[in-house]
Structure formats: structure tokens, C-alpha cells
Amino acid sequence: MKEKQPQLPEGPVVQEARPKLARPILYKVILLNDDYTPMDFVVAILERFFYKTREEATRIMLHVHNKGIGICGIYTREIAETKVRQVLAFAQEHQHPLQCTLEPE
């Protein structure tokens, strides 16, 4: 007696695969110190564009003042680029030479 072979489905066999999700590369938004931009203006930028409390903004501003550089926040590339553009435009609008940049984390 012959054993009956299991019947395979016709056509291609589709196996569901879980998509592999990679974490997006994050970017640090960085303020650079200068000798002309008022400290209270830097605090206002940190509160307005980075949603920092007065205490956090003051701490970051003092770090920028004393160390020459400070991180405002860490974001995905598109958000970081938007924040940099907002800060630069606002500083220029108020005739301050404040510089802001981004770099990969």
C-alpha cells in the first residue's frame, strides 16, 4: 500500500515576514556662543523653540556661555533642520549673530 503524500498548495508560497525597522538617526541641535547675543535672548529662544522651562533654558544658556557650545535638544533630521532654521531666522530678525547648527548624535 502506498502512503498518500501531503498535497502542497499550488503557486508560490507566501510567508509573512516582520518588517525590520531601523531607528532613525538622531541629530543634536547646537547653539554656539558669541560675544554679542544677549543672554536673555538665548533663554527666550530655548523657551520658545525648544520648549525648555526657564530653569532649563538658563542652565543651557550658561553652559553655552561658559563652554562655547551647548545642546538644545536631540531630534530626527527633519525636526532638527527646522529648529536650526527657526533659530537662525529669529536671531537674524532681531539682528543678533547667534549661530545654531546640527550634527549627528
Secondary structure as the mmCIF struct_conf table of DSSP 4:
data_model
#
loop_
_struct_conf.conf_type_id
_struct_conf.id
_struct_conf.beg_label_comp_id
_struct_conf.beg_label_asym_id
_struct_conf.beg_label_seq_id
_struct_conf.end_label_comp_id
_struct_conf.end_label_asym_id
_struct_conf.end_label_seq_id
HELX_LH_PP_P HELX_LH_PP_P1 LYS A 2 PRO A 9
BEND BEND1 GLU A 10 GLY A 11
HELX_LH_PP_P HELX_LH_PP_P2 ARG A 18 ILE A 25
STRN STRN1 LEU A 26 LEU A 32
BEND BEND2 ASP A 35 THR A 37
HELX_RH_AL_P HELX_RH_AL_P1 MET A 39 PHE A 50
HELX_RH_AL_P HELX_RH_AL_P2 ARG A 54 LYS A 67
BEND BEND3 GLY A 68 GLY A 68
STRN STRN2 ILE A 69 THR A 76
HELX_RH_AL_P HELX_RH_AL_P3 ARG A 77 GLU A 93
TURN_TY1_P TURN_TY1_P1 HIS A 94 GLN A 95
STRN STRN3 GLN A 99 PRO A 104
#
